[in-house]
Amino acid sequence: MVRRDCAVSDAPGRGGRATVDRHGRIARTCLLALVTLGCGAAEAPRPVAASPAAPTSSARPAPASPRLAPLRADERALAAELRAEVHALAAIGERSVRKRWELAEAADRLALALEASGYAVERQGVEHDDVVLLNLTVLVPPSAPGARWLVVGAHYDSAEGSPGANDGATGAAALLALARRLRGASPTIGLRLALFAGSRGPLAGTPAMGSLVHARELQGRGERLVGMVALESLGYFDPSASAQRPLPGSPLALPPSGDFVVVAGDTASAELVSTVAGALLGQATLPIERATSDAAARWLERTDAWAFRQVGVPAVAISDGGALRDPHHGGPGDTAERLDYERLARTVAGLQRALLTIAGATPAD
C-alpha cells in the first residue's frame, strides 16, 4: 500500500434512444453490422483480424520507482493480460461513430471475451444517424434479491483520429480483467460491469452518449443504484518531477510527479470518492490520490461518471489524469507501446480487491 491523499474541497458540482436489452450471444456478423438503418446498400464489413501477439517489450519501459514493492505473481500475470488486450484493441485503430466497422469489431471482441468467461451479455443499442452502437453489460448478481447495485463502467470507443490505447483501451481492458476475476463472487451489493460506446467524439455529452442512455434506462427501470465507478485512462505514468499538471482552477495540489492514480468526483459524490479511494489505499500497490471539488466536477464533464451524475447517481472516475498528464491523450500518438502495464496491473489488482470490499463480496473460488 502507498498512501497519499488530496484534501477535499467544498461546493457541489454541476450537474438516444435505446433498443430493448438482448441477452446471450449475438452472431459475429450481426455485431459487425452494427445494425445499419434505413434503405440503401450497406457497407461490407471488415474482416475481423486475429488478435496480435503482445510485444515482449515497450518502447517506453516502466521507470523504476523506489516507492513500489516488486510485483506479485498475480500482478505480473495480470500485466501480461492487460498488455495483450490493450494492444489488440488499439490495433483495430480508431473506434468512433465515423469508423463503424472498427467500432463493431471492438464490440464483437469484447462481447465474445465476456461470453468466454461465462457471462450472459446484455446488449443495449444506441441509435445515431444510420448506426446503432452497442453498450455491453454483465452482472455479478447480489446474494439476495432486491439488493442494490454498483455500476462499474468503461468506454471502449476512441476519439476521432486516435487509436485510443490509453483513452479507451486501458479502461476496457481493465473492465474485462475485472469481469474475469469477479465472476462467481457473492456480493451483498450487486455489480453491473458495463462497456460503453459513444463516450468520445460528437456523442459525448449528448442524449446519444452510451453511458447516459444506460444511466437513464436504469433510472427508468427503478434500479437501486448506490453509485457508479468509471474507469477512464489508466495506463500512462511519468514519475518525472513536472509530469502532472493541476486540475484547472483547483485549489487542490496534485503531486507534480505523474506516478499515481486519482479517484475524483464532485462534492455530491464525496462519500463515494472517500469509500473508493479508501478501499484502493488499502489494496493497491501504487500511490492513490483523491480529489473532490468543483474543479474535479468540471474535469469530469462529458465523461461516463458525469453521465450518471445527470440522473442523480453518485459517481467517481478512476484515472491516470488523462490529458493533465498524457501529452498524446485522445490523439494520433495514443499508442499501446508507450504505456506502463505494470502500474496498470497494480491499479486493476487493487481495484478488484477494493470492489470485493465495497460490495461485501465473498471472493470466487
VMD Tcl script that draws the C-alpha trace (Angstrom):
set ca {
  {0.00 0.00 0.00}
  {1.23 3.50 -0.83}
  {-0.88 6.20 0.79}
  {-1.20 9.76 -0.42}
  {-4.29 11.96 -0.22}
  {-5.54 15.25 -1.61}
  {-7.72 17.40 0.58}
  {-11.46 17.65 -0.08}
  {-12.96 20.95 -1.27}
  {-16.38 22.41 -0.72}
  {-19.09 23.47 -3.20}
  {-21.20 20.91 -5.13}
  {-20.50 20.24 -8.80}
  {-22.86 20.61 -11.74}
  {-24.64 18.53 -12.77}
  {-30.82 8.33 -27.82}
  {-32.73 6.10 -27.82}
  {-32.15 2.54 -26.74}
  {-33.35 -0.76 -28.08}
  {-34.59 -3.42 -25.70}
  {-31.80 -5.32 -23.93}
  {-30.92 -8.62 -25.52}
  {-29.35 -11.47 -23.59}
  {-26.99 -14.13 -24.75}
  {-24.82 -14.33 -27.79}
  {-25.42 -12.38 -30.99}
  {-23.80 -13.75 -34.10}
  {-20.48 -12.19 -35.11}
  {-21.93 -10.93 -38.38}
  {-24.73 -9.17 -36.55}
  {-22.30 -7.42 -34.24}
  {-20.12 -6.41 -37.16}
  {-23.07 -4.93 -38.99}
  {-23.94 -2.63 -36.04}
  {-27.44 -2.68 -37.46}
  {-27.19 -0.20 -40.33}
  {-30.56 1.53 -40.52}
  {-32.66 2.72 -43.41}
  {-32.65 1.82 -47.09}
  {-29.72 1.67 -49.45}
  {-26.73 -0.57 -49.72}
  {-24.86 -1.38 -46.53}
  {-21.10 -1.26 -46.29}
  {-19.28 -4.55 -46.46}
  {-17.90 -5.43 -43.02}
  {-14.17 -5.51 -42.49}
  {-12.80 -8.95 -41.71}
  {-12.05 -9.43 -38.04}
  {-8.32 -9.66 -37.69}
  {-6.70 -12.15 -35.38}
  {-5.53 -10.66 -32.12}
  {-1.93 -9.53 -32.45}
  {0.62 -11.04 -30.18}
  {1.57 -8.67 -27.41}
  {5.10 -7.37 -27.74}
  {7.63 -8.50 -25.20}
  {8.96 -5.03 -24.50}
  {7.76 -1.43 -24.51}
  {9.26 1.49 -26.36}
  {8.94 3.43 -23.10}
  {9.96 0.99 -20.33}
  {8.28 1.48 -17.00}
  {10.55 3.74 -14.95}
  {11.84 2.15 -11.80}
  {10.42 3.62 -8.61}
  {11.95 3.02 -5.19}
  {8.49 3.52 -3.66}
  {6.96 0.43 -5.22}
  {7.32 -3.10 -3.94}
  {8.09 -5.79 -6.54}
  {5.07 -7.04 -8.47}
  {3.34 -10.04 -7.01}
  {2.93 -13.11 -9.21}
  {-0.76 -12.34 -9.83}
  {0.11 -8.78 -10.83}
  {2.77 -9.98 -13.29}
  {0.25 -12.30 -14.96}
  {-2.33 -9.51 -15.00}
  {0.16 -7.09 -16.60}
  {0.69 -9.51 -19.50}
  {-3.07 -9.98 -19.91}
  {-3.72 -6.23 -19.93}
  {-0.88 -5.59 -22.37}
  {-2.29 -8.13 -24.83}
  {-5.82 -6.72 -24.62}
  {-4.79 -3.07 -24.98}
  {-2.57 -3.88 -27.97}
  {-5.40 -5.85 -29.62}
  {-7.94 -3.04 -29.22}
  {-5.51 -0.32 -30.29}
  {-4.53 -2.38 -33.34}
  {-8.13 -2.11 -34.55}
  {-7.48 1.62 -34.87}
  {-9.88 4.50 -34.41}
  {-13.13 3.28 -32.83}
  {-15.60 6.10 -33.34}
  {-19.01 6.62 -34.93}
  {-17.32 7.51 -38.21}
  {-15.47 4.17 -38.14}
  {-18.45 1.87 -37.68}
  {-16.75 -1.39 -38.62}
  {-13.78 -0.76 -36.33}
  {-16.16 0.11 -33.50}
  {-18.17 -3.01 -34.26}
  {-15.04 -5.15 -34.29}
  {-14.13 -3.89 -30.83}
  {-17.66 -4.58 -29.54}
  {-17.54 -8.05 -31.04}
  {-14.18 -8.83 -29.46}
  {-15.24 -7.65 -26.01}
  {-18.63 -9.39 -26.07}
  {-17.10 -12.69 -27.13}
  {-14.45 -12.39 -24.41}
  {-17.12 -11.81 -21.76}
  {-19.12 -14.78 -23.05}
  {-15.99 -16.92 -22.97}
  {-15.69 -16.01 -19.28}
  {-19.13 -17.47 -18.66}
  {-21.34 -14.38 -18.71}
  {-24.61 -13.72 -20.49}
  {-24.02 -10.36 -22.16}
  {-26.77 -7.73 -22.24}
  {-26.54 -5.68 -25.44}
  {-28.17 -2.25 -25.48}
  {-28.43 -0.47 -28.81}
  {-27.97 3.29 -29.07}
  {-29.12 4.84 -32.35}
  {-27.13 7.58 -34.03}
  {-27.95 8.55 -37.61}
  {-27.74 5.28 -39.57}
  {-25.75 3.32 -36.97}
  {-26.64 1.50 -33.76}
  {-23.82 1.48 -31.24}
  {-23.69 -1.18 -28.54}
  {-23.37 -0.95 -24.77}
  {-22.36 -4.28 -23.24}
  {-23.25 -5.28 -19.67}
  {-22.68 -8.34 -17.49}
  {-23.89 -8.91 -13.95}
  {-22.32 -10.21 -10.77}
  {-25.66 -10.67 -9.00}
  {-26.21 -9.90 -5.33}
  {-26.55 -12.71 -2.83}
  {-30.14 -11.71 -2.00}
  {-32.95 -10.47 -4.27}
  {-33.92 -6.83 -4.13}
  {-30.42 -5.69 -3.23}
  {-28.73 -2.56 -4.52}
  {-26.23 -2.31 -7.38}
  {-22.90 -0.63 -8.02}
  {-22.13 0.15 -11.68}
  {-18.51 -0.20 -12.82}
  {-18.08 1.05 -16.37}
  {-15.57 1.98 -19.06}
  {-15.82 3.19 -22.64}
  {-14.25 1.18 -25.45}
  {-14.55 3.77 -28.19}
  {-11.84 6.30 -29.04}
  {-11.61 9.92 -30.03}
  {-11.70 10.60 -33.76}
  {-8.28 10.20 -35.33}
  {-6.88 8.24 -32.38}
  {-6.12 4.53 -31.85}
  {-7.23 5.13 -28.26}
  {-4.76 2.88 -26.47}
  {-4.84 4.77 -23.20}
  {-8.03 6.78 -23.75}
  {-10.37 3.86 -24.31}
  {-8.48 0.57 -24.43}
  {-6.95 0.65 -20.94}
  {-10.32 1.16 -19.23}
  {-11.98 -1.51 -21.38}
  {-9.13 -3.97 -20.76}
  {-9.34 -3.27 -17.02}
  {-13.11 -3.87 -17.04}
  {-12.66 -7.15 -18.90}
  {-9.96 -8.31 -16.46}
  {-12.19 -7.41 -13.50}
  {-15.12 -9.32 -15.00}
  {-12.96 -12.45 -15.33}
  {-11.87 -12.24 -11.71}
  {-15.19 -11.22 -10.13}
  {-17.33 -13.93 -11.72}
  {-18.60 -16.29 -9.07}
  {-18.28 -13.77 -6.26}
  {-21.27 -13.44 -3.95}
  {-21.66 -9.73 -3.19}
  {-24.15 -8.10 -0.86}
  {-24.29 -5.23 -3.36}
  {-24.63 -6.46 -6.95}
  {-22.07 -5.37 -9.54}
  {-23.10 -4.20 -13.02}
  {-19.99 -4.27 -15.25}
  {-20.60 -2.16 -18.36}
  {-18.72 -1.22 -21.53}
  {-19.98 1.90 -23.30}
  {-19.77 3.32 -26.83}
  {-20.28 6.96 -27.77}
  {-18.32 8.41 -24.87}
  {-15.84 10.21 -27.13}
  {-16.27 12.38 -30.19}
  {-19.52 14.06 -31.25}
  {-21.77 11.96 -28.99}
  {-20.05 12.86 -25.72}
  {-22.40 14.92 -23.59}
  {-25.39 14.37 -25.90}
  {-28.56 12.29 -25.34}
  {-26.99 9.55 -27.53}
  {-23.92 9.15 -25.30}
  {-23.87 5.45 -24.46}
  {-23.33 5.78 -20.71}
  {-26.04 8.45 -20.44}
  {-28.52 6.24 -22.32}
  {-27.65 3.39 -19.96}
  {-27.96 5.54 -16.84}
  {-31.37 6.82 -17.93}
  {-32.61 3.32 -18.70}
  {-31.57 2.06 -15.27}
  {-33.31 5.06 -13.71}
  {-36.45 4.36 -15.72}
  {-36.47 0.73 -14.56}
  {-36.22 1.83 -10.95}
  {-32.90 0.09 -10.32}
  {-31.49 0.82 -6.88}
  {-28.01 2.16 -7.56}
  {-25.55 3.02 -4.79}
  {-23.11 4.61 -7.21}
  {-21.02 4.39 -10.36}
  {-17.27 3.92 -10.79}
  {-15.91 4.97 -14.20}
  {-12.60 3.55 -15.39}
  {-11.02 6.25 -17.53}
  {-7.49 6.28 -18.98}
  {-5.30 4.21 -16.65}
  {-2.02 3.41 -18.38}
  {0.22 6.49 -18.67}
  {2.67 7.18 -15.86}
  {5.63 9.53 -15.78}
  {7.46 9.89 -12.44}
  {9.46 12.91 -13.62}
  {9.18 15.98 -11.43}
  {6.83 18.10 -13.58}
  {4.78 15.49 -15.46}
  {1.46 16.14 -13.73}
  {-0.50 19.34 -14.37}
  {-3.00 20.50 -11.73}
  {-6.76 20.49 -12.12}
  {-7.58 23.84 -13.80}
  {-8.97 26.33 -11.30}
  {-8.50 23.97 -8.37}
  {-7.01 24.89 -5.01}
  {-6.07 21.22 -4.61}
  {-2.45 20.45 -5.38}
  {-1.93 17.11 -7.04}
  {1.66 15.84 -6.74}
  {3.82 17.09 -9.64}
  {5.18 13.65 -10.49}
  {2.84 11.54 -12.60}
  {3.22 8.26 -10.74}
  {-0.23 7.97 -9.14}
  {-3.87 7.17 -9.88}
  {-6.56 9.66 -8.87}
  {-10.11 8.98 -7.67}
  {-12.16 12.08 -8.49}
  {-15.74 13.26 -8.17}
  {-17.94 16.23 -7.43}
  {-18.79 17.20 -3.86}
  {-22.17 15.46 -4.07}
  {-20.22 12.23 -4.59}
  {-17.73 12.90 -1.78}
  {-18.79 9.88 0.26}
  {-18.30 7.55 -2.72}
  {-14.93 9.16 -3.52}
  {-13.86 8.54 0.06}
  {-15.13 4.95 0.02}
  {-13.45 4.01 -3.28}
  {-10.20 5.84 -2.55}
  {-10.06 4.38 0.95}
  {-10.57 0.85 -0.34}
  {-7.92 1.35 -3.02}
  {-5.47 2.80 -0.48}
  {-5.79 -0.42 1.45}
  {-5.30 -2.67 -1.57}
  {-3.35 -1.08 -4.45}
  {0.45 -1.20 -4.54}
  {0.92 2.26 -6.08}
  {0.10 5.81 -4.89}
  {-3.57 6.79 -4.80}
  {-4.81 10.40 -4.75}
  {-8.34 11.69 -4.33}
  {-9.95 14.92 -5.48}
  {-13.44 16.14 -4.60}
  {-14.14 19.68 -5.78}
  {-15.89 21.86 -8.32}
  {-12.72 21.68 -10.41}
  {-12.89 17.89 -10.36}
  {-16.52 18.09 -11.47}
  {-15.56 20.33 -14.40}
  {-12.72 17.98 -15.32}
  {-15.18 15.08 -15.42}
  {-17.75 16.81 -17.63}
  {-18.93 14.62 -20.53}
  {-17.28 11.53 -19.03}
  {-19.12 8.34 -18.05}
  {-19.09 9.47 -14.40}
  {-20.74 12.73 -15.49}
  {-23.43 10.74 -17.33}
  {-24.56 9.02 -14.13}
  {-24.48 12.30 -12.20}
  {-27.13 13.56 -14.66}
  {-29.61 11.08 -13.17}
  {-28.60 11.78 -9.57}
  {-26.35 8.76 -9.02}
  {-23.13 9.37 -7.05}
  {-20.23 8.74 -9.43}
  {-16.45 8.79 -9.41}
  {-13.77 8.39 -12.04}
  {-10.51 6.49 -11.57}
  {-7.86 7.85 -13.89}
  {-4.15 8.40 -14.52}
  {-5.00 12.07 -15.02}
  {-5.75 11.85 -18.73}
  {-4.81 14.97 -20.65}
  {-3.43 16.55 -17.47}
  {-0.51 14.11 -17.75}
  {-0.52 12.28 -21.06}
  {0.62 14.52 -23.96}
  {-0.95 12.14 -26.50}
  {-4.30 11.67 -24.73}
  {-7.04 11.33 -27.36}
  {-4.65 12.00 -30.24}
  {-2.97 10.01 -33.02}
  {0.02 9.33 -30.77}
  {-2.09 7.47 -28.19}
  {-0.42 4.14 -28.98}
  {-0.10 0.98 -26.93}
  {3.67 0.53 -26.76}
  {4.25 3.66 -24.63}
  {2.04 2.61 -21.69}
  {3.05 1.23 -18.30}
  {1.36 -2.15 -17.91}
  {2.95 -2.91 -14.58}
  {1.36 0.10 -12.92}
  {-1.88 -0.59 -14.79}
  {-1.84 -4.10 -13.31}
  {-1.23 -2.73 -9.82}
  {-4.29 -0.50 -10.26}
  {-6.57 -3.26 -11.54}
  {-5.45 -5.80 -8.92}
  {-6.09 -3.26 -6.18}
  {-9.45 -2.32 -7.69}
  {-10.53 -5.96 -7.80}
  {-9.94 -6.34 -4.08}
  {-11.42 -2.91 -3.37}
  {-14.65 -3.78 -5.20}
  {-14.96 -7.02 -3.26}
  {-14.64 -5.00 -0.06}
  {-17.10 -2.28 -1.12}
  {-19.67 -4.81 -2.37}
  {-19.33 -7.01 0.70}
  {-18.47 -9.93 -1.56}
  {-17.25 -13.42 -0.88}
  {-14.36 -13.97 -3.33}
  {-14.87 -16.51 -6.10}
  {-13.17 -19.86 -5.63}
}
mol new
graphics top color blue
foreach p $ca { graphics top sphere $p radius 0.5 }
foreach p [lrange $ca 0 end-1] q [lrange $ca 1 end] { graphics top cylinder $p $q radius 0.2 }
display resetview
